[in-house]
Amino acid sequence: MIFPRLFRRRRREYEDYEYDQDGYYADLEEGEGEIEEELNLSDEEQAKRYAIDLCDQMIKAAKDIEDTRAEYDLVTSYLTDVQIIEDLTEDERKPITDCAAHVDRLGKERSEFLKTERRLSDTQFAQMQEEEEALPGIIKRLKSNEAYLDTVKRDMSFLEGKKLEWKLVKNDAVRTQRLMRKSACYLFLCYFTLMALAGIISWYMEMDLRLAVTILSLIAVLLGGYILIRYMDAVSDIRKSNVNRNRAISLENHVKIKYVNIKNAVDFTCEKYHVRNAYELSYIYEQYQAEAKEKEKFRETSDELDYYTKALLQYLNRLRMYDAKAWLNHANAIIDSRELVEMKHQLITRRQKLRTRMEYSKRTIANMKQEALVNIRRMGEVNPQLLQIIRQIDKMNLGRQ
């Protein structure tokens, strides 16, 4: 419907007064005998009540005519505005058409922006806007800290592995020490046992066992030397593993302190911006930049729209239109002659319906007036108040013609 907001506003004003005239008079014509019988019009009180009801219906119908007439005049004013647009010369139309084209285009752009789903919440956008200049550095530092955390984690894993490695070396060296001690004891016991046996055999059998004793002693010395060397190597391995393991623990503790400090900084930044990592913060910042550009474009569009809207209103006001502001929502009708023709057709159709409605309401009032007068005459005493109401309604109708 043309100029929908104005029509809806005025329609709400008179819809409260509408009544079902068709249904009322259909029943009146089809069942006049039943109504007369029900109301017992021969009775003075019933006739009076019926006349009062008809007067009340006439008042409502008169108000309906008044409201319909107001809308009829409004539609006529809009048709006059349409006619003014149609009668413009080419030179007069050109600046108006240019302004209307800008208003129509910019209005659509602004509407599209308003329909666009927001990328960030108002709180996120405000926070990004407040720290816009510092955010690139914050994102870069957060990425660096997260990369450092990954490196530290690898170092901690490496040191943990080294601690386990040196612990295993120490355990092997301790086992070797124990084994060498037992081996030395067994070697010493076996050597002296064999030496005693050789002495006994040499003494009882008078045999020369010096060569065997020499060979046995040589073997014992070699085995003892091997055991001693292995034992000393184990002692060295234990000492070395302790030193290296302690150094690994020290380095791990130092790395853990740095890890905790950097982790606290990363957690603080993530909690502050409600993100999980630098990638998410970078994505939100990119969304902020895109939305900030859109808002800046929207502001520029709004400024341009305000400028061309004022210019269009100035042109239309010079034409002494009834409602120049209404054309701001129908700028496309100024640009496109087909839209203007369609608008005019709808207005004419609307006005014809309003005229038909008023004529019907007038006929309705005339019929109800006749009925009321008939019932007033049937009353034993003419009620001057009812006659006064009917005369007032006649004056109202005459004033609207």
C-alpha positions in Angstrom: 0.0 0.0 0.0 1.2 3.5 -0.8 2.5 5.5 2.2 1.8 2.6 4.5 2.8 4.2 7.8 0.4 7.1 7.4 -2.4 4.8 6.4 -1.8 2.5 9.3 -1.8 5.4 11.7 -5.0 6.8 10.5 -6.7 3.5 10.1 -6.0 2.7 13.8 -7.8 6.0 14.7 -11.1 5.0 13.2 -11.1 1.2 13.3 -12.4 1.4 16.9 -15.6 3.0 15.6 -16.3 0.5 12.8 -19.5 -1.6 13.0 -21.0 -4.3 10.9 -23.5 -2.3 8.8 -24.0 -5.1 6.2 -24.9 -7.6 8.9 -27.1 -5.2 10.7 -29.2 -4.2 7.7 -29.3 -7.7 6.2 -30.9 -8.9 9.4 -33.2 -5.8 9.4 -34.5 -6.4 5.9 -34.8 -10.2 6.2 -36.3 -10.3 9.6 -38.3 -7.1 10.0 -41.3 -8.9 11.2 -39.3 -10.9 13.8 -37.6 -7.8 15.1 -41.0 -6.0 15.4 -42.4 -8.9 17.2 -39.4 -9.3 19.5 -39.3 -5.6 20.4 -43.1 -5.3 20.5 -43.0 -1.8 18.8 -46.5 -1.2 19.9 -45.1 -0.8 23.4 -43.9 2.7 24.0 -40.9 1.7 26.0 -39.7 -0.8 23.5 -40.1 1.7 20.7 -38.1 4.3 22.6 -35.3 1.8 23.3 -35.2 0.9 19.6 -35.1 4.5 18.6 -32.2 5.2 21.0 -30.3 2.2 19.6 -30.8 3.5 16.1 -29.5 6.9 17.2 -26.4 5.3 18.7 -25.8 3.4 15.5 -26.2 6.7 13.5 -23.6 8.4 15.7 -21.1 5.6 15.1 -21.8 5.7 11.4 -21.3 9.5 11.4 -18.0 9.1 13.1 -17.0 6.5 10.6 -17.9 8.9 7.8 -15.8 11.6 9.5 -12.8 9.3 9.8 -13.2 8.0 6.2 -13.5 11.6 5.0 -10.2 12.4 6.7 -8.4 9.5 5.0 -10.1 10.4 1.7 -8.7 13.9 2.0 -5.3 12.5 2.8 -5.3 10.2 -0.2 -6.4 13.1 -2.4 -3.5 15.1 -1.0 -1.1 12.3 -1.9 -2.6 12.1 -5.4 -2.1 15.9 -5.8 1.6 15.3 -4.8 1.9 12.6 -7.4 0.4 14.9 -10.0 2.9 17.6 -9.1 5.7 15.1 -9.8 4.2 14.0 -13.1 3.8 17.7 -14.3 7.4 18.5 -13.7 9.5 19.6 -16.7 12.7 17.9 -17.6 14.8 20.6 -16.2 12.8 20.7 -12.9 12.8 16.9 -12.7 16.6 16.3 -13.2 17.9 17.6 -9.8 15.1 15.9 -8.0 15.7 12.7 -9.8 19.4 12.8 -9.0 18.8 13.4 -5.3 16.1 10.7 -5.2 18.5 8.2 -6.9 21.2 8.9 -4.2 18.6 8.6 -1.5 17.3 5.3 -2.9 20.8 3.8 -3.4 22.2 4.9 0.0 19.0 3.8 1.8 19.4 0.3 0.4 23.1 0.2 1.3 22.3 1.2 4.9 19.5 -1.3 5.1 21.8 -4.1 3.9 24.4 -3.1 6.5 21.7 -3.2 9.3 20.7 -6.7 8.1 24.3 -7.9 8.2 25.1 -10.2 11.1 27.6 -8.6 13.5 30.9 -10.4 13.7 31.7 -9.3 17.2 29.7 -8.5 20.3 29.6 -4.9 21.4 31.9 -5.7 24.3 34.5 -7.3 22.1 34.3 -4.5 19.5 34.7 -1.8 22.3 37.7 -3.6 23.7 39.4 -4.0 20.3 38.7 -0.4 19.5 40.2 0.8 22.8 43.4 -1.1 22.3 43.5 -1.0 18.5 47.0 0.5 18.3 48.6 -1.9 20.8 46.9 -5.1 19.5 49.4 -5.9 16.6 52.2 -5.9 19.2 50.2 -7.9 21.7 49.4 -10.5 19.0 53.0 -10.7 18.0 54.2 -11.0 21.6 51.6 -13.7 22.3 52.7 -15.7 19.3 56.3 -15.4 20.4 55.5 -16.5 23.9 53.5 -19.5 22.7 56.4 -20.5 20.4 58.8 -20.2 23.3 56.5 -22.3 25.5 56.6 -25.0 22.8 60.4 -24.9 22.8 60.5 -25.0 26.6 58.2 -28.0 26.7 60.6 -29.8 24.3 63.6 -28.8 26.5 61.8 -30.0 29.6 61.1 -33.3 27.9 64.7 -33.6 26.8 66.0 -32.9 30.3 63.6 -35.3 31.8 64.9 -37.9 29.4 68.5 -37.1 30.4 67.6 -37.4 34.1 66.2 -40.9 33.4 69.2 -41.8 31.3 71.8 -40.9 34.0 69.7 -42.6 36.6 69.9 -45.8 34.6 73.7 -45.4 34.1 74.1 -45.0 37.9 72.0 -48.1 38.6 74.1 -50.1 36.1 77.3 -48.8 37.7 76.0 -49.7 41.2 75.2 -53.2 40.0 78.7 -53.5 38.5 80.3 -52.4 41.8 78.4 -55.1 43.7 79.3 -57.7 41.1 83.0 -56.7 41.2 83.1 -56.9 45.0 81.6 -60.4 44.9 84.0 -61.4 42.1 87.0 -60.1 44.0 86.0 -62.0 47.1 85.5 -65.2 45.1 88.8 -64.7 43.3 90.7 -64.1 46.6 89.1 -67.2 48.1 89.8 -69.4 45.1 93.4 -68.2 44.9 94.3 -68.9 48.5 92.4 -72.2 48.3 94.4 -73.3 45.3 97.7 -72.0 46.8 97.0 -74.0 49.9 96.2 -77.1 47.9 99.4 -76.6 45.8 101.5 -76.3 49.0 99.9 -79.4 50.5 100.4 -81.4 47.3 104.0 -80.2 47.0 104.8 -81.1 50.6 103.2 -84.5 50.7 104.2 -85.6 47.2 107.4 -83.7 47.0 106.5 -82.3 43.6 107.8 -79.1 42.1 104.7 -76.9 41.5 106.5 -73.6 41.2 105.5 -73.2 37.5 101.8 -74.0 38.3 101.9 -71.6 41.2 103.4 -68.9 39.0 100.8 -69.4 36.3 98.0 -69.4 38.9 99.4 -66.2 40.5 99.6 -64.6 37.0 96.0 -65.5 36.3 94.9 -64.2 39.7 96.7 -60.9 39.1 95.1 -60.5 35.6 91.6 -61.3 36.9 92.2 -59.0 39.9 93.3 -56.2 37.6 90.3 -56.6 35.4 88.0 -56.6 38.5 89.7 -53.5 39.8 89.4 -51.7 36.5 85.8 -52.5 36.2 85.2 -51.4 39.8 87.0 -48.1 39.2 85.0 -47.5 36.0 81.8 -48.1 37.9 82.8 -45.6 40.6 83.6 -43.1 37.8 80.2 -43.7 36.2 78.4 -43.2 39.5 80.2 -40.0 40.1 79.6 -38.8 36.5 75.9 -39.8 36.5 75.4 -37.9 39.8 77.0 -34.8 38.5 75.1 -34.9 35.2 71.8 -35.8 36.8 72.1 -32.9 39.3 73.0 -30.5 36.4 69.9 -31.8 34.5 67.8 -31.2 37.5 69.2 -27.7 37.9 68.6 -26.8 34.3 65.1 -28.3 34.5 64.2 -26.2 37.5 65.6 -23.1 35.7 63.5 -23.9 32.6 60.4 -24.5 34.7 60.7 -21.1 36.3 60.9 -19.5 32.8 58.0 -21.7 31.6 55.8 -20.7 34.5 56.5 -16.9 34.0 55.8 -17.1 30.2 52.7 -19.4 30.8 51.3 -16.8 33.3 51.8 -14.0 30.7 50.1 -16.1 28.0 47.2 -17.1 30.3 46.7 -13.4 31.3 46.5 -12.2 27.7 44.1 -15.0 26.7 41.9 -14.4 29.7 41.9 -10.7 29.1 40.7 -11.0 25.5 38.6 -14.2 26.1 40.6 -16.3 23.6 42.4 -19.6 23.7 45.5 -18.8 21.7 47.2 -16.2 19.5 45.5 -17.5 16.4 42.1 -16.9 17.8 43.1 -13.4 19.0 44.5 -12.7 15.5 41.2 -13.9 13.9 39.1 -11.6 16.2 41.4 -8.7 15.4 40.9 -9.3 11.7 37.1 -9.5 12.2 37.3 -6.2 14.2 39.2 -4.5 11.3 36.6 -5.7 8.8 33.7 -4.6 11.0 35.4 -1.2 11.7 35.7 -0.6 8.0 32.0 -1.5 7.5 31.0 0.8 10.3 33.1 3.6 8.8 31.5 3.0 5.5 28.0 3.0 7.2 28.8 6.3 8.8 29.9 7.8 5.5 26.8 6.4 3.9 24.6 7.9 6.6 26.2 11.3 6.2 25.7 11.2 2.5 22.1 10.0 3.0 21.4 12.8 5.4 22.9 15.3 2.9 20.8 14.1 -0.1 17.7 13.6 2.1 17.9 17.3 3.1 18.5 18.3 -0.5 15.5 16.2 -1.7 13.3 17.7 0.9 14.3 21.2 -0.1 13.4 20.5 -3.7 10.0 18.9 -2.8 9.1 21.6 -0.3 9.6 24.2 -3.0 6.9 22.4 -5.0 4.5 23.0 -2.0 3.7 19.4 -1.6 1.3 18.2 1.1 3.8 15.7 2.6 7.3 15.9 1.2 8.7 13.6 3.9 6.6 10.7 2.7 8.5 10.6 -0.6 11.7 9.8 1.3 10.5 6.2 1.6 9.3 6.2 -2.1 12.3 7.7 -3.8 12.2 4.9 -6.4 8.8 6.2 -7.6 10.4 9.6 -8.4 13.1 7.8 -10.4 11.0 5.2 -12.1 7.8 6.4 -13.9 6.4 2.9 -13.8 6.6 2.9 -10.0 4.9 6.4 -10.0 2.1 5.1 -12.2 1.6 2.1 -9.9 1.5 4.4 -6.9 -1.1 6.6 -8.5 -3.2 3.6 -9.5 -3.2 2.3 -5.9 -4.1 5.7 -4.5 -7.0 6.1 -7.0 -8.2 2.6 -6.1 -8.0 3.4 -2.4 -9.9 6.7 -2.8 -12.7 5.0 -4.8 -13.1 2.4 -2.0 -13.2 5.2 0.6 -15.8 7.1 -1.5 -17.9 4.0 -1.8 -17.7 3.5 2.0 -18.8 7.0 2.7 -21.8 6.7 0.3 -22.7 3.5 1.9 -22.5 5.0 5.4 -24.7 7.9 4.3 -27.3 5.5 3.0 -27.1 3.6 6.2 -27.7 6.8 8.2 -30.6 7.7 6.0 -32.2 4.3 6.5 -31.6 4.4 10.2 -33.0 7.9 10.4 -36.3 6.8 8.7 -36.6 3.9 11.1 -35.9 6.1 14.1 -38.5 8.7 13.0 -41.1 6.0 12.5 -40.5 4.7 16.0 -40.5 8.2 17.5 -44.0 8.8 15.9 -45.2 5.5 17.4 -44.3 6.6 20.8 -47.1 8.1 22.8 -45.0 11.3 23.5 -42.4 12.7 21.2 -39.0 12.7 22.8 -37.3 16.0 22.1 -33.9 14.6 23.0 -34.0 12.0 20.2 -35.1 14.6 17.7 -32.3 16.8 18.8 -29.8 14.0 18.2 -31.2 13.3 14.7 -31.0 17.0 13.8 -27.4 17.1 15.1 -26.5 14.1 12.9 -28.1 15.8 9.9 -26.0 18.9 10.5 -22.8 16.7 10.7 -23.7 15.0 7.4 -24.5 18.3 5.7 -21.2 19.7 7.0 -19.2 16.9 5.4 -20.9 17.1 2.0 
